[in-house]
């Protein structure tokens, strides 16, 4: 089965459906159960080095798990409470309003009915969105002259000061919430976010190839975009050595090998199985990362459902299309499935992703975690989602292809939801 899986990754790279792509499976003991890597760092350069599991790539929203762990560390230390208002640490959030609509004269705004809390931020219930997922947020950013999708690189506070599209505490809406958590960490610790994370999470886990500023002496995967039906490498301007601010949502660079060390640590209840260093207590891992923290009254209709307003950045799709919304949850950092998935992870697993088509899951019941990573847009690319599903099938002893069932039973789906699905949302 592993040979078939490897050949699937190799074929995707060979036909240039993806640039460089790789995958790693890891156990709670830190054992690498499977890894593969194929393709190139730059499809436009015939002399480009090959992609490996040690190649630097942009993590995009895979950063969010790391920032959420930083917040949980401060919770353990008694330096914050999840019920604290965010303005206690970052007063500028108090001026954020709710965006009701956009008129020809500009935005129609009102004051929020509730104040955002740390719990709202860490569970994506503050009301913040992203412009590449939400048309209204995109219209607002364009009206104010902000660069669309300008969240990944260190920039300015204004890039994260988009209005709420729902009152805090009322609806799950995925957006810049974790970026604001980064500001909270900096306010409490008095440290720059990358420095805090490096000292308290990355170094203890031996994640020496991860950080906010990539090592320019090492070749990295260039993010690719579709242009006239083919993928084209678009080198990023890249972070400066003296950035403005670091939002906590998407600033890290890492490797698949390095990130798998974090996954193994969470499988091992917060202690690295290789370095022996703990970043969280076992009870914190169980109660905050693998327990649903969405209150019953919160609107979950967008949970696991990916919409798209900038097609070059993201396609529509869904995580867990086989599960009803009621069987999905969100912890203090992870998307949860409350039922076993077909041919894959067990209930109580956590997962998330990054906009450059990175996807991972962590299954504490089975003691296995996996990640697939590349650097390309749009998000929810069907080729990468299929490879991710195949990796998961192999991890649980199933055939990697669709021999055991049609692709309608995939754990993730690119494309818009069906009419019946829309009716349930």
N, C-alpha and C positions, 0 to 999 in steps of 0.2 A: 504493500500500500504506500509506503514512504517513497518508493521509486516512482510510482504513478504521480504522487504529489509533487515530487521534484520536477518531473517532466512537465507538469502543468505550469509551474512557475517559469521554467525554462522556455516553454512555448510562448508564453505571454511576452517575455522579454525579446524573444527572437523575432516575433512579428511586429514588434515596436508598439504593442498596445499599451505598454508601460515603459518608462525609462529603466532605472535600476529598481529592483524590488527584492525583498527578502522576508523571511519569517523565522521565528524562534518559538519553540515550545520549551517550557521550563517547569520543574517540579518544586515542591515546597522545600526540598533539600538543596535547591540551587543547581540541580543537575540539568544540563541541556539535553532534552529528550530528542530534539530534532532541530536542525537549522538548515537553511538553504538561502542562497542569494544569487541573483542573475541580473544581467543587463549592464547598463553603463551610466556614468554620472551625467553625460551630456549627449543626447541623441544627435546633436548637430556637429559633433566633433568626432571624426573617425579615430582619433588618437586618444580619446577619453579613457581614463582608467575604469576598470570594472567596478561594479557595485558589490560590496561585501557587507556582512553583518556588523563590521566595525567601521563602516563609512558614516561620516557625519551627515545628519539630515535634520531638517527643521521639524520639531515636534508638533507645532501648531497646538491644538487643544489637548493633546496628551500632556501638556504642561499643567493643565488644571488639577490633575490628581496630586501633583507635587505641591502646588500652592495650597490645596485643601488640607494636605497632611501638615503643612506648616501651621495652619490655623488650628488644627486639632492638637498639635504640640502646645500651642499657647493655651488652649483650653485645659489640657492636662496640668499645666503649670499654674492655673488659676489667674492667668493674665487677661482673660476675657471670658464672657459667657455668650452662648449662642443667642440669648434673648437681648443682648445689648443692642441699643440703637447704633447704627453705623456712624451717625454723626458724632457720637462720643469720641470716635477716633479720627474720622475724616469729615470735618464739619461741612465741606463743600457739597456733600451729597444732599444737604437739606434744601438746596435750591433746585433740585431736579423735580420737574413737573410731569404730569401725565399727558401724553399726546393723544388727543381724541380724533383729530383729523388734520388734513392739510387743505387749505383753501387757496384760491388764486392770490390771496394777499399774504399767505404764510401759514405757520402752524397754529392750530387751535389747541391751547393748553389750559390745564387746570391744576390746582394743587392736589396732591395725593390724599386719599382719605386715611391712610395709615403711614406710619414711619417705617422705613426699611430697617431690618435687623440683620445681625450676622447670620442668623439662621436662614433668613430670606436669601441672602447672597449665596450661601453654600449649597442651598437646595434649588437655586434658579427659580425662585418665586418672588423676586424683587419687582419684576415687570420689565427689566432690561431685555432687549433683543440684539440681534446683529443685522446689519443692513443687507447682507447677502442671503438672509433667511426671511426677512420681513420687509415688504414693500413700503409700509408707512415709515419705518425707520430709515430706509434708503432715501425716500423723498425728503425727509427732514435733513439728513446729512448733506444731500445735494443742495438743498436750500441754504444751508449754513456754510457751504463751501468746503466741507471736510472731504478728504479723499475717500472714495468708496473702498470698503474692505481694509481700511488702514488701521488694523488692530495688532498685527503680529509683531512688528518691530517696535522697540522703545520709541515713544513719541511724546505727545503732550496730553495733559489731562483732558483737553477738549475732545480728543478722539474717543473718550469713554463717557463723556457727559451727554449722551443722547437721552431723550426723555423715556420714561416708563410707557409701556403700551398697555399696562394693566396696573391696578393698585397693588402695592406690596402686600404679599401674603395671600393673594386671591387666585393666582394661576401660575402653573409651571410654564415659563417662557425661557428658552435657552438663549443666553446672551452674555453681555460683558460683566456679569455678576462676579466671576472669579477674578477679573481684572481689578475690581474694587477691593476684593479680599487681599490682593497684593498690597494695595495702599494701606489697608488695616495692619498687615504684618509689619510694614515699614514704620508706621506710626507707633506701634507698641514696642518694637524692638530697637528703634533708632538706627536700624541698619538698612542698607540698600537690599531689596528683595533678593537679587542674585547672590549676594554675600551671605545672607541668612540661610538661604536654601543650600548653598554650597557647604557651609559649616555644619549644618544641623541635619541634612538629609543626604546629599550627594556624597560627601567625603566619608561619612560613617558606612555607607553601603558600597564603597569602592567604585562609585560611578565617576571615574576620573575623566571620562570623555564626554561629560555633560556639563552644560553651563549656558549662561545668557549670551556670551560672546564666543562664537566658534573659533577654534584654533585655525588660524589662516595658513599655518604651515601644512595642514592636512587637507587633502582633496575632499570636497563635500558634494553631495547630490544637489544638482541644480533643479529647482522646481520647474516643471514643464506645463505648458498651457496648450489647449487645442487651437490651431490656426489653420483654417481652410482644410479641415479634415485630417490633419496630422499633428502630432505633438511637437512642440518647439520649445527649446530651452530658453527660459527668460531669467537671466541672472538678476537676483534681487540687489537693490541698492545696499542692503545689508545694514546691520546695526552699527552705530558709531561707537567709538571707544568711550565717549562721554554723552550717553543718551539723556533725553529729557526725563521721562518717567518709564518705569516698567509696570505695565499692567500684568496681573498674575495669570492671565489666561492663555498666552500663546508665545512666550518669549524664549523658551528653551530650545537648545540644539542638543542632540544626543546621537546615540547609535542603537541599533536593535539589541546588540549584546548588552549595552549598559542598561537600557530600559527594562530588559528582562530581569535584571538584578532587583529592581524595584518590585516587579510583579512577584518574584520569588519571596521577597521579604514580606509582602502582604499575605501570601499563602502561608508563611511561617509566623503569622500572628504579630507582625511588626518588628521582628528581629531578623537581621540578615543571616541566612544559613551559611554564608561564606566568611563574613568578617566577624560575626557574633555581636555586632552592634545593634542596639534597639533604637528605632526612631519613633515608635508608638507602643503603648502598652497593649497587651492582648485584648483586654476588655474594650479599649477604645476602638481597635480594629473591628471587633465584632459588633459593638453597639452603634458605631457611627459610620463605618464604611460598608458594612454588609447588613445593615438594618434600614428599612424604609423610613425616611424622615419626612415624607409628604403628609401633612394632616389630611384627614378625611374630607374636609370641606374644600380643599384646593382643586381647582379645575385641572385635570390631567390630560385633557384632550390632545395636547401637543407632545405628550411624553413618548419619545421614541419615533416620532413622526418628523421627517425632515422636509421642509418647504424650501422654495428657492426663488429669489428675486433678482439675483445676478447669475445668469446661467453659466457663465464662464467660470464662476467660483464654485457653484454647487448645483447638483441636480436634486430632484425630489427623490424621496425614498423612505424606507422605514426599517427600524430595528425591531426584531421580533414580530414580523407581520402575522405569524401564526397565533400570537397571544392577544387576547383582548386587552384594552387599556387598563382594566382593573387588575390584570396580572403583571403589570409593569410598575416599577417604583423608582425612586431616586433617593440615595443615601446622602451623606455629607461628602459627596464626591464621585459617585458612580451610578450608572443606570443599572437597575436590578431587574431580574426576571423572577417572578414568584411561582413559576412552573418550570419543569424540565423542558428544554428545547429539543426539537426533533434532531436526533443524531448528534447531540452535543451536550453543552454544559447543563449542570443540575440547577435546580431552583436555589435561590440565594446567592447566585454568582453576581459579580459586578463587572462592568465593562464601560468603555467609552472609546473615543476616536479623535482624530485630528484632521483638519480640513484638507491636508495634502494627501488624503487617502491612507491614513494610518488607523488601524483598528486593533483593539486588544480585549481580552476577557480574563477574569480571574475567578477560578472555581475552587473555593476553600473546601467544599465537600469532597471533591475528587482529588484535590491537591495538585492541580495542573493549571497553567496559565499559558496564553499564547498571544503573539503579536505579529501582525503583518504590516509592513511599512514601505512606502515609496514617497515620491514627491511630485505630485501631479494634480491638476484640476481638470474637470470639476470633481468635487466631493461626491461620494456615493457612486463611484464609477463601477459599472457592472462587472468588469473583468476583475477588479481588486476584491469586490465583495464576494464573487464566486470563489476566488482563491482563499479568502478568509474562511468561508464556509467549508471548503475542502480541508483546510488545515484543522478546523475544529472537528470534522468528522474523523479524520485520522487520529486525532488525540484521544478519541473515545472508542477506537477500534473498528470504525466503519470504513467502507469504501470511500475514496475521496470524490468520485464523480457522482452522477445522479442515478447510479445503478439501483440504489435502494429506494428510490422515490423520485418523483418529478421535481423540477426546480421550484415548483410552487411551495415546496416544503423547505426551502432555504430559510436560514435564520435571519437573513437580511435581504432587503429587496431594493433595487434601484427602480425609479419610475414612480408616477403618481399613484396614490391609493385608489382602489376600485370605488365605484359609486356606493357600494354597500358599506365599504370601510368609511367613506366620507360621512355617510349617514350616522355612523356610530361616534364620530369625533365631536 
